[in-house]
């Protein structure tokens, strides 16, 4: 879960405005928001997809069957998913299956008068941290479960026009106030006893929050998996962007590796760097039964390294096959393959936007941390179903 794994809760600024009301004036007025990208689905032919004829589709097939397990009973997916279980094992047979049951549509963003057919492709991975279930001199950075004083406020019960929007808050006497930001979190007495693991490096803990899930290896060799459970409700702020704005790094240097290098050189400024992002993620833990199985994405199925992506579900329905055309970070070599929309993230917004899951371990971390490519996306949609409503 990169910023990809952050969930899209309403910001604290909006909460404060709603809760405080508009006593001084009869009508609340806010500045007009910037134009919102709208999705368009442009019909395409299979020959328009660069690399479609050469991708080894067998590598995406298990991920597609996992998607079918999650969405196969929905009307649009019932027939194609039922037919999938009889498809043979070769790449040619998988290709013939998709060309029979699906049609490709290029994902396009329309922003006012502009039309954009290319967008940002980033990467994410599942970190592995050394840690302990008990605090020690070595492991003194906590990873928290959701605290008991964290409230979910559903504003639509009072303001129907805000349907689907929720905020995170806490009670202060009889008042509902914004929850603690990262800089203030340590002052919350309700957090005591809610650390589910302790790790050595605060920057590692921060990157685990950004990814949204990961593994912690305990001193006895056992491994636990941490999953996103909740967050404090503040909008995610990129610490890489913060370092660029402060003049500490250039845009090209503000990668995960570049940030780590800066932190090693400036240990006295690390906490201020982390506090520049007010958002905090809380976790839930579970035993790691099979190390080969990836973490679960928003669709509820295990992610497949190199074949699962996080998307904006307002443009790409979860479970959908998508053809991705971009480049490999660092080399510029073509990266063209069938992937599955199986995850979401607060930073993944817009029709032509994806976050590619690279898997677990150092190699995955290196690729994900360096990936910030331009790319194109094609939605593969069942031929017998109407297109998703934009």
RODO-2510 file (C-alpha; in nm, 4 decimals, decimal comma):
residues 390
     n   res          X          Y          Z
     1     x     0,0000     0,0000     0,0000
     2     x     0,3671     0,3802    -0,1605
     3     x     0,1010     0,6195    -0,0792
     4     x    -0,1138     0,3794    -0,2749
     5     x    -0,2267     0,2083     0,0385
     6     x    -0,3597     0,5145     0,2106
     7     x    -0,7361     0,5225     0,2369
     8     x    -0,9348     0,8233     0,1197
     9     x    -1,0915     0,9574     0,4381
    10     x    -1,2164     1,3145     0,4443
    11     x    -0,9517     1,5572     0,5677
    12     x    -0,9465     1,7158     0,9092
    13     x    -0,9895     2,0601     0,7553
    14     x    -1,3257     1,9599     0,6124
    15     x    -1,4213     1,8013     0,9449
    16     x    -1,3412     2,1206     1,1322
    17     x    -1,5485     2,3249     0,8908
    18     x    -1,8485     2,0940     0,9133
    19     x    -1,8377     2,0643     1,2909
    20     x    -1,7846     2,4335     1,3582
    21     x    -2,0682     2,5465     1,1309
    22     x    -2,1002     2,8937     0,9796
    23     x    -2,2297     3,1113     1,2578
    24     x    -2,0914     3,4352     1,1184
    25     x    -2,2556     3,4151     0,7763
    26     x    -2,5843     3,2686     0,6548
    27     x    -2,4260     3,0554     0,3818
    28     x    -2,0954     2,8652     0,3815
    29     x    -1,8980     2,9277     0,0637
    30     x    -1,5870     2,7416    -0,0366
    31     x    -1,3556     2,8010    -0,3315
    32     x    -1,4419     2,6104    -0,6475
    33     x    -1,2422     2,2849    -0,6583
    34     x    -1,0072     2,2151    -0,9497
    35     x    -1,1562     2,0215    -1,2414
    36     x    -1,2038     1,6539    -1,1593
    37     x    -1,0681     1,3983    -1,4087
    38     x    -1,3515     1,2006    -1,5651
    39     x    -1,3002     0,8574    -1,7138
    40     x    -1,3777     0,7739    -2,0730
    41     x    -1,3560     0,4273    -2,2273
    42     x    -1,2292     0,4409    -2,5860
    43     x    -1,3017     0,1272    -2,7858
    44     x    -0,9816    -0,0344    -2,9114
    45     x    -0,8732    -0,3421    -3,1045
    46     x    -0,6415    -0,6087    -2,9680
    47     x    -0,3705    -0,4952    -3,2085
    48     x    -0,3733    -0,1543    -3,0360
    49     x    -0,2341    -0,3102    -2,7180
    50     x     0,1488    -0,3023    -2,7490
    51     x     0,2841    -0,6394    -2,6424
    52     x    -0,0517    -0,8171    -2,6219
    53     x     0,0577    -1,0812    -2,8719
    54     x     0,3854    -1,1553    -2,6908
    55     x     0,2997    -1,1348    -2,3186
    56     x     0,3163    -1,4688    -2,1398
    57     x    -0,0447    -1,4594    -2,0226
    58     x    -0,0017    -1,7779    -1,8177
    59     x     0,1734    -1,5668    -1,5537
    60     x    -0,1428    -1,3577    -1,5071
    61     x    -0,3876    -1,6482    -1,5197
    62     x    -0,3784    -1,7450    -1,1468
    63     x    -0,4404    -1,3806    -1,0553
    64     x    -0,7338    -1,3669    -1,2957
    65     x    -0,8864    -1,6822    -1,1450
    66     x    -0,8466    -1,5244    -0,8008
    67     x    -1,0414    -1,2215    -0,9257
    68     x    -1,3114    -1,4543    -1,0580
    69     x    -1,3338    -1,6137    -0,7155
    70     x    -1,4167    -1,2688    -0,5746
    71     x    -1,6461    -1,1266    -0,8465
    72     x    -1,7582    -1,4301    -1,0446
    73     x    -2,1164    -1,4254    -0,9141
    74     x    -2,1797    -1,0712    -1,0349
    75     x    -2,3865    -1,0439    -1,3514
    76     x    -2,1116    -0,8988    -1,5715
    77     x    -1,8637    -1,1688    -1,4724
    78     x    -2,0784    -1,4800    -1,4401
    79     x    -2,0357    -1,6169    -1,7934
    80     x    -1,6691    -1,5281    -1,8558
    81     x    -1,5641    -1,6578    -1,5141
    82     x    -1,7596    -1,9811    -1,5584
    83     x    -1,5835    -2,0349    -1,8915
    84     x    -1,2405    -1,9595    -1,7438
    85     x    -1,2209    -2,2799    -1,5432
    86     x    -1,2130    -2,4870    -1,8622
    87     x    -0,9292    -2,2957    -2,0322
    88     x    -0,6126    -2,4880    -2,1153
    89     x    -0,2682    -2,4088    -1,9785
    90     x    -0,0960    -2,2433    -2,2760
    91     x    -0,0523    -1,8718    -2,3316
    92     x    -0,2205    -1,9027    -2,6728
    93     x    -0,5302    -2,0618    -2,5140
    94     x    -0,5482    -1,7890    -2,2500
    95     x    -0,5153    -1,5223    -2,5209
    96     x    -0,7926    -1,6832    -2,7261
    97     x    -1,0125    -1,6898    -2,4168
    98     x    -0,9731    -1,3164    -2,3512
    99     x    -1,0271    -1,2283    -2,7165
   100     x    -1,3525    -1,4247    -2,7135
   101     x    -1,5032    -1,3056    -2,3854
   102     x    -1,3579    -0,9544    -2,3470
   103     x    -1,3128    -0,6327    -2,5429
   104     x    -1,0346    -0,3779    -2,4827
   105     x    -1,1055    -0,0116    -2,3993
   106     x    -0,8356     0,2467    -2,3570
   107     x    -0,8684     0,4356    -2,0290
   108     x    -0,8739     0,8101    -2,0909
   109     x    -0,8867     1,1011    -1,8466
   110     x    -1,0914     1,4042    -1,9490
   111     x    -1,0094     1,7126    -1,7455
   112     x    -1,2094     2,0089    -1,8630
   113     x    -1,1184     2,0531    -2,2308
   114     x    -0,8088     1,8301    -2,2030
   115     x    -0,7856     1,4603    -2,2868
   116     x    -0,5032     1,2546    -2,1360
   117     x    -0,4257     0,9024    -2,2563
   118     x    -0,1106     0,8520    -2,0508
   119     x    -0,0692     0,8734    -1,6761
   120     x     0,1490     0,7927    -1,3783
   121     x     0,2464     0,4332    -1,2984
   122     x     0,4120     0,3745    -0,9616
   123     x     0,5032     0,0616    -0,7668
   124     x     0,4585    -0,0834    -0,4206
   125     x     0,5747    -0,3905    -0,2293
   126     x     0,5381    -0,5835     0,0959
   127     x     0,8141    -0,4795     0,3395
   128     x     0,9824    -0,7264     0,5748
   129     x     1,0950    -0,5741     0,9051
   130     x     1,2782    -0,7258     1,2003
   131     x     1,0862    -0,6681     1,5199
   132     x     0,9458    -0,7967     1,8464
   133     x     0,6153    -0,8286     2,0259
   134     x     0,7791    -0,6629     2,3287
   135     x     0,9567    -0,3308     2,3544
   136     x     1,3344    -0,3473     2,4020
   137     x     1,6429    -0,1289     2,3631
   138     x     1,6765    -0,2577     2,0060
   139     x     1,3089    -0,2512     1,9103
   140     x     1,1563     0,0715     2,0405
   141     x     0,9385     0,2027     1,7544
   142     x     0,5730     0,0946     1,7927
   143     x     0,3246    -0,0204     1,5299
   144     x    -0,0239     0,0285     1,6697
   145     x    -0,3600    -0,1434     1,6502
   146     x    -0,6584     0,0959     1,6233
   147     x    -0,6907     0,2728     1,9603
   148     x    -1,0225     0,2620     2,1488
   149     x    -1,0716     0,6398     2,1383
   150     x    -1,0652     0,6532     1,7572
   151     x    -1,4150     0,7356     1,6284
   152     x    -1,5691     0,7002     1,2838
   153     x    -1,8090     0,9862     1,2128
   154     x    -2,0540     0,9226     0,9283
   155     x    -2,1489     1,2727     0,8180
   156     x    -2,4224     1,1551     0,5812
   157     x    -2,6523     1,0929     0,8789
   158     x    -2,6620     1,4718     0,9260
   159     x    -2,5663     1,5918     0,5777
   160     x    -2,7130     1,3520     0,3161
   161     x    -2,5170     1,5266     0,0401
   162     x    -2,2011     1,3880     0,2040
   163     x    -2,3060     1,0260     0,1491
   164     x    -2,0098     0,7904     0,1672
   165     x    -1,7792     1,0409     0,3372
   166     x    -1,6488     0,9626     0,6841
   167     x    -1,4035     1,1276     0,9168
   168     x    -1,1833     1,0083     1,1985
   169     x    -1,2207     1,1911     1,5287
   170     x    -1,2167     1,1613     1,9085
   171     x    -1,4156     1,2960     2,2005
   172     x    -1,2815     1,5809     2,4109
   173     x    -1,5351     1,6217     2,6867
   174     x    -1,8628     1,6592     2,4966
   175     x    -1,7010     1,7819     2,1766
   176     x    -1,5989     1,5834     1,8704
   177     x    -1,2536     1,6994     1,7635
   178     x    -0,9985     1,5830     1,5036
   179     x    -0,7956     1,2816     1,6041
   180     x    -0,4280     1,3161     1,6953
   181     x    -0,1870     1,3856     1,4118
   182     x     0,1443     1,1994     1,3891
   183     x     0,3282     1,4731     1,5785
   184     x     0,0745     1,4595     1,8642
   185     x     0,0051     1,0866     1,8698
   186     x     0,2408     1,0074     2,1573
   187     x     0,0289     1,2250     2,3863
   188     x    -0,2731     0,9934     2,3478
   189     x    -0,3025     0,7827     2,6662
   190     x    -0,5425     0,5437     2,4906
   191     x    -0,2558     0,4089     2,2794
   192     x    -0,0883     0,2465     2,5783
   193     x    -0,1064    -0,1285     2,5419
   194     x    -0,2105    -0,1108     2,1761
   195     x     0,1303    -0,1640     2,0170
   196     x     0,1071    -0,4931     1,8286
   197     x     0,4767    -0,4988     1,7361
   198     x     0,7951    -0,2991     1,7904
   199     x     1,0620    -0,2405     1,5252
   200     x     1,4066    -0,0832     1,5291
   201     x     1,3876     0,1902     1,2660
   202     x     1,1191     0,4636     1,2650
   203     x     1,1719     0,5183     0,8923
   204     x     1,1064     0,1472     0,8260
   205     x     0,7879     0,1762     1,0317
   206     x     0,6819     0,4795     0,8296
   207     x     0,7354     0,3037     0,4968
   208     x     0,5348     0,0084     0,6288
   209     x     0,2469     0,2499     0,6894
   210     x     0,2820     0,3859     0,3379
   211     x     0,2690     0,0371     0,1872
   212     x    -0,0260    -0,0537     0,4100
   213     x     0,0818    -0,4088     0,4871
   214     x     0,3987    -0,6023     0,5515
   215     x     0,5742    -0,8699     0,7505
   216     x     0,7554    -0,8574     1,0822
   217     x     1,0164    -1,1250     1,1572
   218     x     1,0311    -1,1951     1,5299
   219     x     1,3489    -1,2886     1,7229
   220     x     1,2461    -1,6564     1,7394
   221     x     1,2143    -1,6748     1,3603
   222     x     0,8354    -1,6586     1,3478
   223     x     0,6811    -1,4203     1,0978
   224     x     0,3608    -1,2208     1,1387
   225     x     0,1793    -1,0243     0,8719
   226     x     0,0399    -0,6790     0,9430
   227     x    -0,2586    -0,5511     0,7465
   228     x    -0,4043    -0,2025     0,7235
   229     x    -0,6860    -0,1730     0,9797
   230     x    -0,7586     0,2002     1,0126
   231     x    -0,5976     0,5424     1,0155
   232     x    -0,6196     0,8720     1,1983
   233     x    -0,8007     1,0586     0,9198
   234     x    -0,5412     1,3094     0,8054
   235     x    -0,4466     1,3342     0,4370
   236     x    -0,1226     1,1622     0,3439
   237     x     0,1671     1,3998     0,2787
   238     x     0,4708     1,2780     0,0858
   239     x     0,7933     1,3096     0,2851
   240     x     0,9846     1,2963    -0,0424
   241     x     0,7988     1,6056    -0,1610
   242     x     0,8668     1,7683     0,1767
   243     x     1,2433     1,7155     0,1369
   244     x     1,2285     1,8612    -0,2136
   245     x     1,0375     2,1656    -0,0886
   246     x     1,2931     2,2110     0,1906
   247     x     1,5758     2,2021    -0,0637
   248     x     1,7306     1,8872     0,0849
   249     x     1,6757     1,6652    -0,2213
   250     x     1,6041     1,7115    -0,5890
   251     x     1,2982     1,5522    -0,7450
   252     x     1,5207     1,2831    -0,9001
   253     x     1,6790     1,2085    -0,5603
   254     x     1,3486     1,1814    -0,3714
   255     x     1,3157     0,8044    -0,4108
   256     x     1,2863     0,5595    -0,1237
   257     x     1,6615     0,4946    -0,1438
   258     x     1,7339     0,8676    -0,1584
   259     x     1,5186     0,9366     0,1471
   260     x     1,6902     0,6574     0,3414
   261     x     2,0316     0,7975     0,2500
   262     x     1,9269     1,1449     0,3638
   263     x     1,7945     1,0038     0,6935
   264     x     2,1247     0,8263     0,7673
   265     x     2,3069     1,1549     0,7156
   266     x     2,0596     1,3577     0,9269
   267     x     1,9437     1,1355     1,2182
   268     x     1,8552     1,4419     1,4272
   269     x     1,5976     1,5534     1,1669
   270     x     1,4234     1,2200     1,1034
   271     x     1,1370     1,2770     1,3475
   272     x     1,0629     1,6202     1,2007
   273     x     1,0625     1,4596     0,8564
   274     x     0,8130     1,1937     0,9627
   275     x     0,5937     1,4505     1,1380
   276     x     0,5610     1,6323     0,8046
   277     x     0,3083     1,3589     0,7218
   278     x     0,0259     1,3919     0,9775
   279     x    -0,1375     1,0665     0,8659
   280     x    -0,0905     0,7508     1,0747
   281     x    -0,1937     0,3964     0,9804
   282     x    -0,3074     0,1400     1,2374
   283     x    -0,2694    -0,2340     1,1786
   284     x    -0,4101    -0,5740     1,2589
   285     x    -0,1845    -0,8796     1,2837
   286     x    -0,2215    -1,2381     1,1715
   287     x     0,0132    -1,5384     1,1530
   288     x     0,1916    -1,5869     0,8226
   289     x     0,0762    -1,9320     0,7120
   290     x     0,2434    -1,9477     0,3686
   291     x     0,5347    -1,7112     0,2944
   292     x     0,4770    -1,7579    -0,0801
   293     x     0,1276    -1,6043    -0,0633
   294     x     0,1116    -1,2280    -0,1075
   295     x    -0,0786    -0,9897     0,1155
   296     x    -0,4481    -0,9355     0,0446
   297     x    -0,5559    -0,6309    -0,1480
   298     x    -0,8843    -0,4418    -0,1359
   299     x    -1,0528    -0,7110    -0,3465
   300     x    -0,9862    -0,9601    -0,0663
   301     x    -0,7597    -1,1912    -0,2667
   302     x    -0,3827    -1,2394    -0,2338
   303     x    -0,1818    -1,0070    -0,4555
   304     x     0,0398    -1,1549    -0,7288
   305     x     0,3855    -1,0044    -0,7758
   306     x     0,4128    -0,8274    -1,1099
   307     x     0,0499    -0,8978    -1,2016
   308     x    -0,1635    -0,7121    -0,9437
   309     x    -0,2255    -0,3384    -0,9514
   310     x    -0,3960    -0,0818    -0,7322
   311     x    -0,6414     0,1421    -0,9181
   312     x    -0,9037     0,4090    -0,8667
   313     x    -1,2199     0,1953    -0,8445
   314     x    -1,4296     0,4869    -0,9724
   315     x    -1,2642     0,4277    -1,3100
   316     x    -1,1585     0,0607    -1,3005
   317     x    -1,3894    -0,1877    -1,1235
   318     x    -1,1995    -0,4116    -0,8850
   319     x    -1,1383    -0,7568    -1,0275
   320     x    -1,1031    -0,6318    -1,3837
   321     x    -0,8209    -0,7433    -1,6119
   322     x    -0,6189    -0,4467    -1,7373
   323     x    -0,3438    -0,4303    -1,9974
   324     x    -0,0520    -0,2137    -1,8844
   325     x     0,2055    -0,0547    -2,1160
   326     x     0,4898     0,1272    -1,9405
   327     x     0,8651     0,0877    -1,8795
   328     x     1,0847    -0,0838    -1,6209
   329     x     1,2190     0,1612    -1,3621
   330     x     1,5877     0,2308    -1,4046
   331     x     1,6288     0,0629    -1,7428
   332     x     1,3581     0,2084    -1,9640
   333     x     1,2914    -0,1393    -2,1079
   334     x     0,9296    -0,1970    -2,2164
   335     x     0,7005    -0,3373    -1,9473
   336     x     0,3842    -0,4554    -2,1237
   337     x     0,1643    -0,7117    -1,9593
   338     x    -0,1773    -0,8232    -1,8465
   339     x    -0,2462    -0,7248    -1,4845
   340     x    -0,5448    -0,7462    -1,2497
   341     x    -0,7093    -0,4599    -1,0613
   342     x    -0,7064    -0,6075    -0,7112
   343     x    -0,6201    -0,3212    -0,4792
   344     x    -0,6820     0,0490    -0,4110
   345     x    -0,4996     0,3336    -0,2391
   346     x    -0,5617     0,6907    -0,1354
   347     x    -0,2895     0,8208    -0,3678
   348     x    -0,4244     0,6260    -0,6650
   349     x    -0,6682     0,8755    -0,8111
   350     x    -0,7745     0,9213    -1,1709
   351     x    -0,8539     0,6994    -1,4677
   352     x    -0,4989     0,6584    -1,6058
   353     x    -0,3230     0,5793    -1,2778
   354     x    -0,1951     0,2491    -1,1397
   355     x     0,0342     0,1142    -0,8699
   356     x     0,2085    -0,2112    -0,9656
   357     x     0,2658    -0,4647    -0,6873
   358     x     0,6216    -0,5999    -0,7052
   359     x     0,6063    -0,8588    -0,4255
   360     x     0,8175    -0,9081    -0,1117
   361     x     1,1833    -0,8548    -0,0312
   362     x     1,4768    -0,6289    -0,1238
   363     x     1,4470    -0,6664    -0,5028
   364     x     1,0769    -0,5781    -0,4896
   365     x     1,1548    -0,2816    -0,2641
   366     x     1,4181    -0,1516    -0,5055
   367     x     1,1868    -0,1705    -0,8079
   368     x     0,8879    -0,0259    -0,6254
   369     x     1,0894     0,2562    -0,4715
   370     x     1,2284     0,3626    -0,8093
   371     x     0,9090     0,3292    -1,0121
   372     x     0,7544     0,6528    -1,1310
   373     x     0,6857     0,5889    -1,4982
   374     x     0,4521     0,7166    -1,7650
   375     x     0,2152     0,4533    -1,9006
   376     x    -0,1112     0,3607    -2,0685
   377     x    -0,3935     0,1349    -1,9500
   378     x    -0,6602    -0,0643    -2,1319
   379     x    -0,9606    -0,2036    -1,9459
   380     x    -1,0621    -0,5514    -2,0636
   381     x    -1,4368    -0,5687    -2,0119
   382     x    -1,6801    -0,8592    -2,0681
   383     x    -1,8308    -0,8258    -2,4158
   384     x    -2,1819    -0,9147    -2,3005
   385     x    -2,1936    -0,6536    -2,0232
   386     x    -2,2568    -0,2777    -2,0437
   387     x    -1,9534    -0,0630    -1,9721
   388     x    -1,9110     0,0587    -1,6136
   389     x    -2,0912     0,3820    -1,5386
   390     x    -1,8260     0,6570    -1,5189
***
